[in-house]
Amino acid sequence: MFAKTIGLIAAPHTPMDASGDVRLERIDDQIDLLVRNALAGAFVCGTTGEGPSLTTSERMAVAQRWAEAAPEGFRVIVHVGHQSLRDSRDLAAHAAGCGAFAIGSMPPTFFRALGTDDLADYLARVAAAAPRLPFYYYHIPSMTGVHVPMRDLLAATALRAPNLAGMKFTHRDIADFTACLAIDDGRYDCLFGIDEMLLSAVAIGARGAVGTTYNFAAPLYGRLIDAFERGDIQTARACQQQSVRMVAIGKRYGPFTAVSKAMMRILGLDLGPVRPPLQTISDEQFDQLRRELSEMGFTKFCCK
């Protein structure tokens, strides 16, 4: 049984220069910000980190920098999902070798597993490449198109992968998430992945979460969790409503992976552009986004 995650895990962006090359040295600044805002860790090279748009060697370099630069106790979970099983296994073995806390994987999205058992067989092959690391399935059907009940997948994968620790659950099916929390008296580390629904997950027992907006708005969510635990539901709801408004504003300017990178720039951490086919927002859009966020007090609730 692996130790469960308590607190927030950021899904960090991959820093790039103007030409789109990875800037590993900026990762140190990202870690400093996350540690200052009391994050429990980082889930690197996932959706927000544009993992599918990076080469395998770039992903290895990013994972290694995070693992080596993170302070003791900071959980670096490396996303190793890939269309190629061999590349996915190489990424998993590399993550183990460079000192990552855990690995996670989306399923392949072109040639897809035909059912729960086929997917569990595939995931077990990935997990076996780093047998001493906790393994998390990354459930994000809106991006992968893979829809299977997570309570069934956890059961099937556990039979094949002894290092299965849990999942990153980025889906709105709260009933399925609730069922996963209850398996074997809470055996699995179920990390909720929709920031603007965090209160719903906390209310049914979630202890850990992974999200994009935790990169810059962790203090807001910290207040949400603290308020809920004190029984101050009104304040917890108000914090969640601010989150919903913040995300809605951002989504008006394009894909949230690109817009959230611009939101980091508003806070003074310029992580560069996004890679095509995503499009970096224009200077005019950036100014408009900054004005809208300023009107709702963005910088006040994002920084301690």
N, C-alpha and C positions, 0 to 999 in steps of 0.2 A: 504493500500500500504506500503510495507516494503522498508526501505532505501536500495538502490542498492550498490553493492560492486564496489569500485573504487580501482584498483591496483591488486596486485598479492597475491594469496592464495597458500601456500605450501601444497602439499600432503605429510605429513611427514612419515618417517619410524617408525616402532615400535621397540624401543631398546630392545635388548636381551643379555643375557650372553652366555657363551660358550656352555651351555647345552640347550639353547633355551628358558629359562625362561625370562619373561618380566622384564625389569629393569626400573621401574617407575622413579627412581631418575634422569635418564639421560634425561628425557623429559625437565627438567629445562634448561639443556644446549642447547637443540634444540630450545626452546623458545628464549633464549638469542641470539642465532645466527639469528633467523628470525627477531626479533625485531631490532637487529643491522643493518640488511640489508633492513629495512623498509617494511617488508611484512605486508599485511593487515590482515592476519589471517592464519588458518590452517584447512584443511579438513582431519580429523583424522579417522583412522581405515578403510580407503578405500583400493584401490588396492595396492598402495605403502606401506601402513601400514599393509598389509597382514591381513586385517580384516577377510576374510573368513577362514583363518588358525588359528584364535584366538578363544578361548572359549568365551561364552557370558559374563562370570564373568570377564575375562581378558579385554574384550572390555569395559566393564563398568569402570574398574579400570583405563584404559588408558584415557578414555574420561573424567573421573573425575579429573585426574591429570592435563590434558591440561586445562580444564575449570577453575580449581582453581588456577593454576600457571600463567595463561596468564594475562598480564596487561589489564587495562581498555581500551576498544576500539578495542582490538585485537579479531577478529572474529573466534571463535572456532565452526566449523561446524562438527557435529558428524555423520559419516556414520552409519546408523542403519539397512541397508539391511540384510536380513537373509533368509534362505530357509523356516524357520518357521515364520508365521505371528505373532504368540504369542511372540516369542523371539524378533522379530523386534519391536513390540509394547512395550515390556518391555525395550528395549534399548532406544526407543524414549522417554518414560516416564522418564527413568533414566537421559537422557541427559538434559531434562527440569529441573529436580530436582537438578542437580549439577551445573546449571548456564551456559550451552552452549548457544551460540548465535543462532544456527539453527541446523536442522537435514537434512540429505540427505539419499536417498535410491536407491540402484540398485533394479531391479526386481528379483524375484526368477528365478533361472536358470535351475532347473531340471523339476519340474512341472511348465510350463510357461503359462502365460496368453495367451488366444487364439486370442486376438485382442485389439484394442485401448480401448474400453469400459471396457473390463475385467481388463485390466491393470490399468486403471484409478480408477476402484472400489477398487482394491487391494491397490493402493497407498493412496487412501483416508482413508482407515482403518489404515494404518501406521501413516499418518499425524494426524489423530484424537487423537492419544495417546499423542500428545504434541501440543494441539491446539493453544497455545500462541507463539509457535516458528515458524519462517519461515521454510517452507519445500521445499527442492530441489530434483528434480528427477535426478538421476545419470545415464546418457545415455552413455553407453560404449558397444555397440553391438559387438565389436571384442572379448570381454570377456564373455558377457552374452548370445549372440546369439539372443537377442530380437531386432527386427528391426521393428519399427513403426515410421511414420513421427512425429517429435517432435512438429511441429506446431499443429497437430491434437491432440496429447496427452495433450499438455498444455491446449487446449480448453476443452477437456473432463474432465481433472482432476480439473480444476478451478470450474466446476459446482458442484463438490463433496467435494472439500477440500478448504475451505476459506483461509487457511494459506499457500496455494501454493505461493511460492515466485519466483521460476524459475527453473533452471537446471544447472547441470554440463555437458557440451556437449563435450564428448570425442569421436569425430567422424570426418571424413574428408568430410562430406557432407556440404560444405560451403553454398550451396543454401538453405538447410533446416535451417541452423543456421541463415542465413540472414532473412529468413521468420519469425523465432522466435523473432528476435530483433525488427521486425516491428509490431508485434501484439499489437493492442490497443495503438498505439503511444509509443511503448517501455515500456509496462507495466511490463514485466518480467525481472528478474535479470539473464541474460544468461551468464554463466561463461564458457569460452572456455577452453578446456582441452588437446590440443595437443601443447606442448611447441614449437616444431620445425615448427609450422605453426602460431605462435602468430601474426606475422605481417599481415598475411591475415585476421585474425579476427579483429585486431585493425583497419585495413583499411576500414572495413565495419561497424564499430561502436561499437565493443566490448569495454567495460570499465573495466571488471574484468576477471581474468583467474585463473585456478587452475592447478598446475602441479608439477611433481616430481622434475624437475631440478631447480625449484625455491628455493628448500632447500639449494642449494649451488651456484647457478649461478644467483641469483636475480639481482645483479648489472648489469650483461650483458643485461638482459631484461629491466631493468630500463632505460638503455641508449638507447635501441631500441625504447621504448615508447617515451622517451623525444625527440629523433631525429625525429620520425614521427610527433610529435606534432609541432615541429619547422619547418617542411617542408623539413628536411634534409633526403630525401629518401635514398640517397646513404649510409649514415651511418646506417640507420635503416636496410637496406638490408645486410650490412656487419655484423651487430650484429646477424641477423637471420641466416646468413650463418655459423657463428661460432657455433651457437646453433645446426644447422643441423649436422655439423661435429662432435661436441662433442657427440651428441646422437648416431651417426653412429659408432663412435669408441666404445662407451659403449656396443652397441648391438652385437658387434663382440664377446663379452666375455660371453654372456648368456642372460637370461631374464633380462630386464632392472630393475625390482624391486630388483633383487639381485645385479646387477652391480652398480646401483646407491647407494646402501648401502655402497659398497666398495669406491665409489667416496666421500662419506661423511668421510670415514676413511682417505682418502688422505688429506683432509682438517683438520684432527686432531680430528674428532669427531667419535670415534669408537662405532657403534651402534650394534655390534655383528653380528651373522650369520642370515640367513633367515631360515624359517622352510620348511621341506620337504612338497610337492615334489620339491619345488625350491631348488637349490643347490648353496651354497656359493662358490664364485670363489676361486681357489687355490692360494697359496702364489706366485707361479710362474706367474699365470695369473694377480694377483694383481700388481706385479712388472712391467709386460709388459704394463698393463693398465696405470699405473702411468707414465711410460716413454712416452707413446703415448700422453697422456693428457698434460704432461709437455712440449712436443715439440710444442703444439698449444697454450701454455700460459694459461693453465687451472687455476692455482692458482691466476694469475694476474687479470683475469676478473671475478673470483668468489668472491673475497673479496673486501670490501670497504677499 
